[in-house]
Amino acid sequence: MRRTLKTLPPCLVAFLLMLTVAFAGNAQELQKKLEELKGISGIEKLESDHYAEKYLVRITQPVDHKNPAAGTFTQRVIVAHVGFDRPTILVTEGYGAAYALNPRYQEELSKLLDANMVFVEYRYFLESTPTPCNWEYLTAENSAYDLHNVNQTFRRLYTGKWVSTGISKGGQTTCLYRAWFPDDVDFSVPYVAPLNRGVEDGRHEPFLRKVGTKKDRRKIEAFQTEILKHKDEIIPMLEKFCKDKKLVFRIPMAEVLDYCVLEYPFALWQWGTPTSVIPPLTSDTQTLFQHLVDISSPDYFAEDQPNISFFVQAARELGYYGYDTRPLRKYLSIRNSKDYLRRIFLPDELRDLDFDRTLYRRMHRYLKREDPNMVMIYGANDPWTASGAAWAVTPRKRNMKLFVQPGGSHRTRIATLPESMREEAIAAIRGWLE
């Protein structure tokens, strides 16, 4: 028989009512504390499967931290609450924050450490884009100051240990934030973070010539070649595919195919796709085409995509990777891929943007000379590892830890590491929390 409050003992009813009031009071207390923080507005309660409470807030940031006259914008921040006495994970996202709004989302370290989470959307992405969108102020330095402001603001609520972490461009942001503000957090965990030294860094192409087995690499190149040999049949398929998706490009369709083919091995290895999924070369052309776009979709090279801000930063100071066209030169429409990032991705007004190595030099100097509490995680087969900062973890460093997952991809995390590595990484992290 189903029991109701009326059928429960009076003492138990009173206890349950007290708990209900206590939980409601705590919720009101947190929201009230958020409302009292300087620069915080637009507070919205979010659902969560994992956190006691979760809020979307907006923090007012200077468009340029060195020039107040440039105005302000609001940056989207997601606060997931476990307890005021718990550590706090500062997620230094490198792109948009939309996925973190999902009730099922739980950041790895927050789960591992039963910690609060403060998740920061990167400036110039999605709802954290200033109006007008002046590209001059989209810099790594300004992003570091954004994070510092977030840190100092939310420290008024969370006074325990702080940890910065991010994945890919977010991991890169974790590192650069640490270089500008080394004392903001107690330790950092950057995942699969590149540190590129040029618009076309130069280390990724040799990496792709050695990654995996010789059999893997031959199978990949044979597939690329087969696609290009059938370009007369495949280009009409590509045109229809792009028309259906309403994709527009700055380059001719034959070149779009070239770049999909050139991107193919990078994308395959980056996301850990086994070469066993490559269809036999005797397959019909439609099957070959479908596999190509499954791995290396033309969406990536289209105009007006949401990650334009990334490409602006890549061209200015974050760097990127190049393509080795030599093995396929006989079949390509382009003579070479030099300077393709500017030609394909940048709006016309930024085509002459010069790459500045100042950020790379600063990061290189910081990671080489300093020894911050930091766990660096990479995947051995991930092309971004070629330009990662693994070199910075030398035998003389006592605090910097490096973990490279054998066969790992851009999806490498603490949870995917081999058991011995995982235990060592967790031990270091827990040690810093004591």
Secondary structure as GFF3:
##gff-version 3
##sequence-region A 1 434
A	DSSP	three_ten_helix	5	7	.	.	.	ID=ss1
A	DSSP	alpha_helix	10	36	.	.	.	ID=ss2
A	DSSP	beta_strand	40	46	.	.	.	ID=ss3
A	DSSP	beta_strand	53	62	.	.	.	ID=ss4
A	DSSP	three_ten_helix	68	70	.	.	.	ID=ss5
A	DSSP	beta_strand	72	81	.	.	.	ID=ss6
A	DSSP	beta_strand	88	92	.	.	.	ID=ss7
A	DSSP	three_ten_helix	98	101	.	.	.	ID=ss8
A	DSSP	alpha_helix	108	113	.	.	.	ID=ss9
A	DSSP	beta_strand	116	120	.	.	.	ID=ss10
A	DSSP	three_ten_helix	126	128	.	.	.	ID=ss11
A	DSSP	three_ten_helix	135	137	.	.	.	ID=ss12
A	DSSP	alpha_helix	140	154	.	.	.	ID=ss13
A	DSSP	beta_strand	162	167	.	.	.	ID=ss14
A	DSSP	alpha_helix	169	180	.	.	.	ID=ss15
A	DSSP	beta_strand	187	191	.	.	.	ID=ss16
A	DSSP	alpha_helix	204	208	.	.	.	ID=ss17
A	DSSP	alpha_helix	214	229	.	.	.	ID=ss18
A	DSSP	alpha_helix	231	244	.	.	.	ID=ss19
A	DSSP	alpha_helix	253	270	.	.	.	ID=ss20
A	DSSP	three_ten_helix	275	277	.	.	.	ID=ss21
A	DSSP	alpha_helix	285	295	.	.	.	ID=ss22
A	DSSP	three_ten_helix	298	301	.	.	.	ID=ss23
A	DSSP	alpha_helix	308	313	.	.	.	ID=ss24
A	DSSP	pi_helix	314	318	.	.	.	ID=ss25
A	DSSP	three_ten_helix	326	328	.	.	.	ID=ss26
A	DSSP	alpha_helix	340	345	.	.	.	ID=ss27
A	DSSP	three_ten_helix	348	350	.	.	.	ID=ss28
A	DSSP	alpha_helix	358	369	.	.	.	ID=ss29
A	DSSP	beta_strand	374	379	.	.	.	ID=ss30
A	DSSP	three_ten_helix	383	387	.	.	.	ID=ss31
A	DSSP	three_ten_helix	390	392	.	.	.	ID=ss32
A	DSSP	beta_strand	400	405	.	.	.	ID=ss33
A	DSSP	three_ten_helix	414	416	.	.	.	ID=ss34
A	DSSP	alpha_helix	419	433	.	.	.	ID=ss35
###
